[in-house]
Amino acid sequence: MGASNWIEGGIMLGHFQPDISDRYAPYSAAYLVNALTFTQRLIDRIE
């Protein structure tokens, strides 16, 4: 995934801990676009 997507990886793995800022920018599954792409590429490679 690379260092630039590390936060997204943490969200994908459930390591995300909401804080006060999340009240202003609520979580959305749309934030996981890179994680979805990475996961799909991994699945394609395994198949």
Biopython code that builds the backbone (N, CA, C, O; Angstrom):
import numpy as np
from Bio.PDB.StructureBuilder import StructureBuilder

atoms = [
    (1, "MET", "N", (0.808, -1.194, 0.000)),
    (1, "MET", "CA", (0.000, 0.000, 0.000)),
    (1, "MET", "C", (0.851, 1.257, 0.000)),
    (1, "MET", "O", (0.433, 2.277, -0.548)),
    (2, "GLY", "N", (1.986, 1.215, 0.575)),
    (2, "GLY", "CA", (2.855, 2.376, 0.599)),
    (2, "GLY", "C", (2.550, 3.301, 1.761)),
    (2, "GLY", "O", (1.451, 3.298, 2.315)),
    (3, "ALA", "N", (3.544, 4.086, 2.113)),
    (3, "ALA", "CA", (3.427, 4.977, 3.270)),
    (3, "ALA", "C", (2.339, 6.027, 3.088)),
    (3, "ALA", "O", (1.699, 6.423, 4.062)),
    (4, "SER", "N", (2.120, 6.479, 1.872)),
    (4, "SER", "CA", (1.127, 7.532, 1.653)),
    (4, "SER", "C", (-0.291, 7.062, 1.929)),
    (4, "SER", "O", (-1.177, 7.889, 2.148)),
    (5, "ASN", "N", (-0.525, 5.777, 1.924)),
    (5, "ASN", "CA", (-1.859, 5.232, 2.174)),
    (5, "ASN", "C", (-1.956, 4.535, 3.532)),
    (5, "ASN", "O", (-2.910, 3.798, 3.781)),
    (6, "TRP", "N", (-0.987, 4.760, 4.400)),
    (6, "TRP", "CA", (-0.940, 4.053, 5.678)),
    (6, "TRP", "C", (-2.175, 4.322, 6.538)),
    (6, "TRP", "O", (-2.690, 3.404, 7.176)),
    (7, "ILE", "N", (-2.658, 5.569, 6.563)),
    (7, "ILE", "CA", (-3.852, 5.900, 7.357)),
    (7, "ILE", "C", (-5.048, 5.117, 6.842)),
    (7, "ILE", "O", (-5.833, 4.582, 7.625)),
    (8, "GLU", "N", (-5.185, 5.051, 5.522)),
    (8, "GLU", "CA", (-6.287, 4.305, 4.939)),
    (8, "GLU", "C", (-6.200, 2.832, 5.309)),
    (8, "GLU", "O", (-7.220, 2.202, 5.590)),
    (9, "GLY", "N", (-4.999, 2.281, 5.313)),
    (9, "GLY", "CA", (-4.813, 0.890, 5.728)),
    (9, "GLY", "C", (-5.251, 0.678, 7.169)),
    (9, "GLY", "O", (-5.857, -0.343, 7.492)),
    (10, "GLY", "N", (-4.950, 1.631, 8.029)),
    (10, "GLY", "CA", (-5.379, 1.538, 9.421)),
    (10, "GLY", "C", (-6.884, 1.529, 9.554)),
    (10, "GLY", "O", (-7.436, 0.802, 10.380)),
    (11, "ILE", "N", (-7.549, 2.332, 8.747)),
    (11, "ILE", "CA", (-9.015, 2.347, 8.751)),
    (11, "ILE", "C", (-9.536, 0.990, 8.287)),
    (11, "ILE", "O", (-10.444, 0.424, 8.896)),
    (12, "MET", "N", (-8.959, 0.477, 7.211)),
    (12, "MET", "CA", (-9.396, -0.796, 6.644)),
    (12, "MET", "C", (-9.250, -1.920, 7.667)),
    (12, "MET", "O", (-10.093, -2.815, 7.730)),
    (13, "LEU", "N", (-8.182, -1.876, 8.471)),
    (13, "LEU", "CA", (-7.920, -2.932, 9.449)),
    (13, "LEU", "C", (-8.648, -2.725, 10.777)),
    (13, "LEU", "O", (-8.538, -3.547, 11.686)),
    (14, "GLY", "N", (-9.386, -1.632, 10.881)),
    (14, "GLY", "CA", (-10.135, -1.381, 12.104)),
    (14, "GLY", "C", (-9.314, -0.730, 13.201)),
    (14, "GLY", "O", (-9.729, -0.740, 14.360)),
    (15, "HIS", "N", (-8.157, -0.163, 12.870)),
    (15, "HIS", "CA", (-7.302, 0.469, 13.864)),
    (15, "HIS", "C", (-7.613, 1.949, 14.031)),
    (15, "HIS", "O", (-6.951, 2.638, 14.808)),
    (16, "PHE", "N", (-8.590, 2.432, 13.328)),
    (16, "PHE", "CA", (-8.943, 3.845, 13.360)),
    (16, "PHE", "C", (-9.675, 4.174, 14.650)),
    (16, "PHE", "O", (-10.673, 3.533, 14.978)),
    (17, "GLN", "N", (-9.192, 5.162, 15.381)),
    (17, "GLN", "CA", (-9.836, 5.613, 16.604)),
    (17, "GLN", "C", (-10.405, 7.007, 16.370)),
    (17, "GLN", "O", (-9.637, 7.961, 16.239)),
    (18, "PRO", "N", (-11.720, 7.153, 16.314)),
    (18, "PRO", "CA", (-12.316, 8.465, 16.064)),
    (18, "PRO", "C", (-11.920, 9.479, 17.137)),
    (18, "PRO", "O", (-11.681, 9.116, 18.289)),
    (19, "ASP", "N", (-11.852, 10.745, 16.748)),
    (19, "ASP", "CA", (-11.589, 11.819, 17.694)),
    (19, "ASP", "C", (-12.566, 12.966, 17.428)),
    (19, "ASP", "O", (-13.498, 12.823, 16.637)),
    (20, "ILE", "N", (-12.354, 14.073, 18.075)),
    (20, "ILE", "CA", (-13.288, 15.204, 17.987)),
    (20, "ILE", "C", (-13.417, 15.712, 16.547)),
    (20, "ILE", "O", (-14.489, 16.182, 16.166)),
    (21, "SER", "N", (-12.360, 15.630, 15.743)),
    (21, "SER", "CA", (-12.421, 16.089, 14.350)),
    (21, "SER", "C", (-13.422, 15.292, 13.523)),
    (21, "SER", "O", (-13.949, 15.794, 12.530)),
    (22, "ASP", "N", (-13.682, 14.065, 13.923)),
    (22, "ASP", "CA", (-14.609, 13.222, 13.163)),
    (22, "ASP", "C", (-16.047, 13.731, 13.222)),
    (22, "ASP", "O", (-16.879, 13.331, 12.408)),
    (23, "ARG", "N", (-16.339, 14.593, 14.158)),
    (23, "ARG", "CA", (-17.672, 15.202, 14.197)),
    (23, "ARG", "C", (-17.884, 16.131, 13.009)),
    (23, "ARG", "O", (-19.007, 16.330, 12.547)),
    (24, "TYR", "N", (-16.778, 16.695, 12.526)),
    (24, "TYR", "CA", (-16.854, 17.648, 11.420)),
    (24, "TYR", "C", (-16.627, 16.989, 10.066)),
    (24, "TYR", "O", (-17.048, 17.517, 9.036)),
    (25, "ALA", "N", (-15.972, 15.851, 10.066)),
    (25, "ALA", "CA", (-15.713, 15.096, 8.832)),
    (25, "ALA", "C", (-16.037, 13.633, 9.115)),
    (25, "ALA", "O", (-15.130, 12.834, 9.349)),
    (26, "PRO", "N", (-17.326, 13.272, 9.098)),
    (26, "PRO", "CA", (-17.732, 11.905, 9.442)),
    (26, "PRO", "C", (-17.093, 10.861, 8.533)),
    (26, "PRO", "O", (-16.807, 11.121, 7.364)),
    (27, "TYR", "N", (-16.880, 9.691, 9.088)),
    (27, "TYR", "CA", (-16.312, 8.571, 8.347)),
    (27, "TYR", "C", (-17.215, 8.192, 7.185)),
    (27, "TYR", "O", (-18.440, 8.218, 7.298)),
    (28, "SER", "N", (-16.602, 7.843, 6.082)),
    (28, "SER", "CA", (-17.337, 7.365, 4.909)),
    (28, "SER", "C", (-16.551, 6.228, 4.271)),
    (28, "SER", "O", (-15.327, 6.306, 4.162)),
    (29, "ALA", "N", (-17.239, 5.177, 3.849)),
    (29, "ALA", "CA", (-16.576, 4.069, 3.170)),
    (29, "ALA", "C", (-15.884, 4.533, 1.892)),
    (29, "ALA", "O", (-14.972, 3.863, 1.409)),
    (30, "ALA", "N", (-16.300, 5.659, 1.343)),
    (30, "ALA", "CA", (-15.670, 6.196, 0.133)),
    (30, "ALA", "C", (-14.209, 6.545, 0.388)),
    (30, "ALA", "O", (-13.440, 6.682, -0.564)),
    (31, "TYR", "N", (-13.807, 6.693, 1.653)),
    (31, "TYR", "CA", (-12.417, 7.003, 1.982)),
    (31, "TYR", "C", (-11.500, 5.808, 1.743)),
    (31, "TYR", "O", (-10.278, 5.949, 1.779)),
    (32, "LEU", "N", (-12.072, 4.649, 1.503)),
    (32, "LEU", "CA", (-11.286, 3.421, 1.363)),
    (32, "LEU", "C", (-11.053, 3.019, -0.087)),
    (32, "LEU", "O", (-10.826, 1.842, -0.368)),
    (33, "VAL", "N", (-11.104, 3.967, -1.007)),
    (33, "VAL", "CA", (-10.943, 3.669, -2.430)),
    (33, "VAL", "C", (-9.611, 2.985, -2.704)),
    (33, "VAL", "O", (-9.570, 1.987, -3.424)),
    (34, "ASN", "N", (-8.520, 3.503, -2.142)),
    (34, "ASN", "CA", (-7.212, 2.899, -2.377)),
    (34, "ASN", "C", (-7.118, 1.510, -1.759)),
    (34, "ASN", "O", (-6.506, 0.613, -2.340)),
    (35, "ALA", "N", (-7.715, 1.327, -0.595)),
    (35, "ALA", "CA", (-7.702, 0.016, 0.042)),
    (35, "ALA", "C", (-8.464, -0.998, -0.803)),
    (35, "ALA", "O", (-8.036, -2.143, -0.944)),
    (36, "LEU", "N", (-9.591, -0.577, -1.361)),
    (36, "LEU", "CA", (-10.370, -1.465, -2.216)),
    (36, "LEU", "C", (-9.570, -1.851, -3.463)),
    (36, "LEU", "O", (-9.554, -3.014, -3.865)),
    (37, "THR", "N", (-8.912, -0.868, -4.066)),
    (37, "THR", "CA", (-8.089, -1.140, -5.254)),
    (37, "THR", "C", (-6.972, -2.111, -4.921)),
    (37, "THR", "O", (-6.742, -3.067, -5.661)),
    (38, "PHE", "N", (-6.273, -1.878, -3.814)),
    (38, "PHE", "CA", (-5.193, -2.751, -3.385)),
    (38, "PHE", "C", (-5.696, -4.170, -3.138)),
    (38, "PHE", "O", (-5.080, -5.141, -3.577)),
    (39, "THR", "N", (-6.825, -4.281, -2.430)),
    (39, "THR", "CA", (-7.387, -5.596, -2.127)),
    (39, "THR", "C", (-7.776, -6.340, -3.401)),
    (39, "THR", "O", (-7.524, -7.540, -3.520)),
    (40, "GLN", "N", (-8.383, -5.642, -4.345)),
    (40, "GLN", "CA", (-8.788, -6.280, -5.595)),
    (40, "GLN", "C", (-7.571, -6.747, -6.384)),
    (40, "GLN", "O", (-7.594, -7.836, -6.959)),
    (41, "ARG", "N", (-6.522, -5.954, -6.422)),
    (41, "ARG", "CA", (-5.289, -6.368, -7.121)),
    (41, "ARG", "C", (-4.678, -7.595, -6.473)),
    (41, "ARG", "O", (-4.182, -8.486, -7.163)),
    (42, "LEU", "N", (-4.711, -7.647, -5.130)),
    (42, "LEU", "CA", (-4.176, -8.797, -4.410)),
    (42, "LEU", "C", (-4.996, -10.044, -4.725)),
    (42, "LEU", "O", (-4.432, -11.111, -4.969)),
    (43, "ILE", "N", (-6.307, -9.919, -4.720)),
    (43, "ILE", "CA", (-7.181, -11.064, -5.050)),
    (43, "ILE", "C", (-6.929, -11.541, -6.470)),
    (43, "ILE", "O", (-6.838, -12.744, -6.716)),
    (44, "ASP", "N", (-6.817, -10.607, -7.406)),
    (44, "ASP", "CA", (-6.548, -10.972, -8.802)),
    (44, "ASP", "C", (-5.218, -11.715, -8.920)),
    (44, "ASP", "O", (-5.099, -12.681, -9.674)),
    (45, "ARG", "N", (-4.236, -11.260, -8.177)),
    (45, "ARG", "CA", (-2.917, -11.908, -8.232)),
    (45, "ARG", "C", (-2.979, -13.328, -7.658)),
    (45, "ARG", "O", (-2.351, -14.243, -8.191)),
    (46, "ILE", "N", (-3.735, -13.509, -6.577)),
    (46, "ILE", "CA", (-3.868, -14.841, -5.973)),
    (46, "ILE", "C", (-4.607, -15.789, -6.915)),
    (46, "ILE", "O", (-4.227, -16.950, -7.064)),
    (47, "GLU", "N", (-5.667, -15.282, -7.548)),
    (47, "GLU", "CA", (-6.439, -16.131, -8.468)),
    (47, "GLU", "C", (-5.607, -16.498, -9.675)),
    (47, "GLU", "O", (-6.084, -17.207, -10.561)),
]
sb = StructureBuilder()
sb.init_structure("model")
sb.init_model(0)
sb.init_chain("A")
sb.init_seg("    ")
for serial, (resi, resn, name, xyz) in enumerate(atoms, 1):
    if name == "N":
        sb.init_residue(resn, " ", resi, " ")
    sb.init_atom(name, np.array(xyz, "f"), 0.0, 1.0, " ", f" {name:<3s}", serial, name[0])
structure = sb.get_structure()
